[in-house]
Amino acid sequence: MDKYMHRKAEIRLHVLYPDGTPAAGEQIHVDQISHSFLFGCGAFDSVALMKAEDPQEKAFLQERMDKWLGLFNYGTLPFYWGRYEPVEGTTAFPETMAAARWLQEKGVRVKGHPLCWHTACAPWLMKYDNQEILCRQLERIHRDVSLYKGVVDMWDVINEVVIMPVFDRYDNAITRICKDLGRIRLVKEVFAAAKETNPEATLLINDFNTSVSYEILLEGLLEADVPISAIGIQSHQHQGYWGLEKLNDVLERFSRFGLPIHFTENTLISGEIMPAHIVDLNDWQVDSWPSTPEGEERQAREISEMYSVLFAHPLVEAITTWDFNDGCWLNAPSGFVYMDNREKPSYYALQKLIHGEWETHDVLTADEEGYISFNGFKGGYCIAVGQADAAFAANGPVNEKIILAP
Amino acid sequence: MDKYMHRKAEIRLHVLYPDGTPAAGEQIHVDQISHSFLFGCGAFDSVALMKAEDPQEKAFLQERMDKWLGLFNYGTLPFYWGRYEPVEGTTAFPETMAAARWLQEKGVRVKGHPLCWHTACAPWLMKYDNQEILCRQLERIHRDVSLYKGVVDMWDVINEVVIMPVFDRYDNAITRICKDLGRIRLVKEVFAAAKETNPEATLLINDFNTSVSYEILLEGLLEADVPISAIGIQSHQHQGYWGLEKLNDVLERFSRFGLPIHFTENTLISGEIMPAHIVDLNDWQVDSWPSTPEGEERQAREISEMYSVLFAHPLVEAITTWDFNDGCWLNAPSGFVYMDNREKPSYYALQKLIHGEWETHDVLTADEEGYISFNGFKGGYCIAVGQADAAFAANGPVNEKIILAP
């Protein structure tokens, strides 16, 4: 059995020339040009690119994003409240919206991350009482989900709820209200705000906790009718690859809700593994964390294996690697490219899957009535006969007439 | 400040002789004869006592239960489905009901444990499909809660839900339906069945898992309006005393729901501590687990400390020690008496608290109008002047006229 069967569609086309005559017996070039599946990555540098004024910096970021676009069709943009709105009322709207539109024009779906989180939260919120904090949190959601509607229609609505009310690294406004309201009520409120502002949006809950606690939280939220579109699972593996056993266990446990699963924040590194005793990854602060040749082979191998398992799972709809380049979060060698933008083995390994094994390209001979049939990966297609061509979408079975344009 | 203030009531009595004249200036003996607080223990041997036919065995069990009654006012009786109803339709009703009535006559509140649990479940259920299993589970609840109404009005409705759907030690009917329905729906169903059968009953959920998972489960259940009367917390400490830090942490975390808390299954042992690497306590199978003199002192000290912390906490309403005598669960030295019924130091240590420090006994002089006032631990009282006496209950403030009986 084809383990990727659910990723493919039966496609039958009646190929006609511009004048309406069938392309009988012709050689038809079939080329998939985009994926239905969301292959994602952090796209924070697209915001930097929008702001860059120095030509050298701009060229460097442009080169980086070109390589990014060589792999991905789905990008995460930063909406950390404390950075997005460092002073109440002064937001990073211009550059963030410019980046979102720029990505959208290139065919990239954009997700905003996150609308509610205790970390990187706005410090100015702490001067308000809990009722007012909640009020401003909901206003913030109304404002941003509304402003970006049509450009950003996917949101990590709330992040890391399992730990949220007991997070004790530092006082912050969101832990305060979560402790006050309880997890379920807070999640209900923030999802309701997002849903009423953009009813068509894809709304995620996201967590690094993959234990039974997160499962039970999801049960409680679904029983409380919280409109969760997809379950977000973080998988930062600075302390070593989960391996097939843990990966399959997580997939099995989170599948039972029947909801789409998004791997929202994946990290596999190409350097030394962080010691297992570190509980909060942020505690591992190093000046330099070199990528090594052995590490790079390992990273490429692990990425290939993990993406293959996830792509084969019927409920997984998206995989996002967190860092595109080395030297981002925790200074880790976590990217597909080095800090100077040169591709690492993991870049080519993933390219071989996304734009190789998992992409349909073929040359088919139309039958005497001009029909071709094939089973191809879901996404956008282009067919061509000589100079004439046409595009179509195949997110499911296709059985249609297609007229080539000269 | 008195840390037991919430355990006490202001009591003012106008003491009158049978003929209606005030007991002015008299010496009044005030003696607390029972507790409002539930000091509990497993009372499984009361069922054995009901069944005992051999006179020697009967005398031995009678002696054991007499000592039991010397400490406790609250007992847990076994309703493990597989043992209570080993063959479908054939139950241990006669001896269980006899034991419950016997305890009730002695002023003991009785709790049934448990109505739904994956462990010790009836094997004959497994021949049914999941819908039928659920159906029979709910019928079982309706039947037993109804049959025992007025005698057993407290129930551990469901036990160990956190692990229930992922319990993998052996296949069983309850894990099957919990996996199928999800935790919250199953808990909803079993509580609804118990509640509609006995709306006045005290209905508990009970778990050994005291992690954030149980907290989140409770959040979900309360949001789903499950009528939980009290939160049951197990505290089997075969691997060593929790200590004040863990105990206070658990109390703080489970207090935020504002519900009464019952410590339902407490164990502190007087022998060698079970190694920390054992995950499922049932895996520690030993032929002999001796009680040691040092262990007995430690057990007595730990019990005194733990009971004192719990009795001081305003939301705790019950503490149940699991085993009354050594050699029960896991063959552990977990009792207040040895296997031969001799009292251990822990027996006297707890007696000193329950029937010493935490019990009000006094001799007061009535004023010239026959009034006495005092602040006493909540419970039942007897007052006496010479041969004349009277009883009253003080579960809260009391301000009343009391007529002595000759």
HADDOCK unambig.tbl for C-alpha pairs under 7 A between the chains (distance, minus, plus):
assign (segid A and resid 184 and name CA) (segid B and resid 219 and name CA) 6.94 0.50 0.50
assign (segid A and resid 184 and name CA) (segid B and resid 220 and name CA) 6.97 0.50 0.50
assign (segid A and resid 212 and name CA) (segid B and resid 213 and name CA) 6.60 0.50 0.50
assign (segid A and resid 213 and name CA) (segid B and resid 212 and name CA) 6.59 0.50 0.50
assign (segid A and resid 213 and name CA) (segid B and resid 213 and name CA) 4.25 0.50 0.50
assign (segid A and resid 213 and name CA) (segid B and resid 216 and name CA) 6.83 0.50 0.50
assign (segid A and resid 216 and name CA) (segid B and resid 213 and name CA) 6.82 0.50 0.50
assign (segid A and resid 216 and name CA) (segid B and resid 216 and name CA) 6.55 0.50 0.50
assign (segid A and resid 216 and name CA) (segid B and resid 217 and name CA) 5.80 0.50 0.50
assign (segid A and resid 217 and name CA) (segid B and resid 216 and name CA) 5.82 0.50 0.50
assign (segid A and resid 217 and name CA) (segid B and resid 217 and name CA) 6.87 0.50 0.50
assign (segid A and resid 219 and name CA) (segid B and resid 184 and name CA) 6.90 0.50 0.50
assign (segid A and resid 220 and name CA) (segid B and resid 184 and name CA) 6.96 0.50 0.50
assign (segid A and resid 220 and name CA) (segid B and resid 220 and name CA) 4.04 0.50 0.50
assign (segid A and resid 220 and name CA) (segid B and resid 221 and name CA) 6.99 0.50 0.50
assign (segid A and resid 221 and name CA) (segid B and resid 220 and name CA) 6.99 0.50 0.50
assign (segid A and resid 223 and name CA) (segid B and resid 224 and name CA) 6.80 0.50 0.50
assign (segid A and resid 224 and name CA) (segid B and resid 223 and name CA) 6.81 0.50 0.50
assign (segid A and resid 224 and name CA) (segid B and resid 224 and name CA) 6.55 0.50 0.50
